Amino acid sequence: MTAILQEIRTRLIQLVGETVQLLPALLIAFLILALTKWGAKNVQRVVHKGARRLLRSRSLQSLLSQTSYVASWVVGILAAAVIAFPNLGLGDLVALLGLGSVAIGFAFQDIFKNFLAGILLLLQEPFELHDQIIVGDYEGTVEEVAIRSTQIRTYRGERVVIPNSIVFTSPVEVLTAFVSRRTDLAIGVDYNTPLPMAVQVLKEALDGVEGVRVEPEVEVDVVGFGDSSIDVLVRYWTLPQRAEVRRVQTRVMMALKAACDRADISIPYPIRTVYHYDQREFNELFSRSESQN
């Protein structure tokens, strides 16, 4: 029993001694991590400034900035590990990184998937910052394309954070990819309206409307025969931003209504014909037929 207690006491003394010996190295390692936190932000700031001067693409600027931040942390953590554990050699580090990468890969596969998708999005640039896009059920303005996620601001002022893997594998509709965007506006005219005259009136109504582009020119097509009207489609082009499309559409609708009023073109509303009959007469007629049979 005494020998066991003596062995335990010896082990504890040895452990305390090793801890005391490692304490300066651990303090230096923590100091390195603290400096890494401060240095990574400064490195990111310097790289971002340099990228803004050398690169025109905002996506590549963001990629270099975020990559420099991650790389700074990797270097700092490796330096701290070498200081804290002096016996840790280069081969041990490589083996540790190899085994750790497999374990981390299984544990954080979604994070790495989003990370790789973010890099591909920043390199391929299917859309840029401040573009208006539609991804699934979400529509808004791109505020940031980070390594892990894409942030968009909806038209109602809400922020939506979408994982990059979803953005990368989903159809993305870029509303502001080009300098102009077409709007199709349906309107109905009375069946008694001469169609050539109606087409000319509707087309001239958009001349001078603020926000309607001259090129491509306005198109007015007769597209079908409705229940109570002949269906006409007015196609015009505006700037691609959603707010501009909405404002111009209001002006166009007001201009079309005013032009129809001046030309005495009726815009009919749906008409329904309802027939009324006396249920008692129907019952009497049905009773007679039954009695005769």
Secondary structure as GFF3:
##gff-version 3
##sequence-region A 1 293
A	DSSP	alpha_helix	2	54	.	.	.	ID=ss1
A	DSSP	alpha_helix	58	84	.	.	.	ID=ss2
A	DSSP	alpha_helix	90	107	.	.	.	ID=ss3
A	DSSP	alpha_helix	109	124	.	.	.	ID=ss4
A	DSSP	beta_strand	132	135	.	.	.	ID=ss5
A	DSSP	beta_strand	138	145	.	.	.	ID=ss6
A	DSSP	beta_strand	149	154	.	.	.	ID=ss7
A	DSSP	beta_strand	159	163	.	.	.	ID=ss8
A	DSSP	alpha_helix	164	169	.	.	.	ID=ss9
A	DSSP	beta_strand	172	174	.	.	.	ID=ss10
A	DSSP	beta_strand	181	189	.	.	.	ID=ss11
A	DSSP	alpha_helix	195	205	.	.	.	ID=ss12
A	DSSP	beta_strand	219	225	.	.	.	ID=ss13
A	DSSP	beta_strand	230	238	.	.	.	ID=ss14
A	DSSP	alpha_helix	242	262	.	.	.	ID=ss15
A	DSSP	alpha_helix	279	292	.	.	.	ID=ss16
###
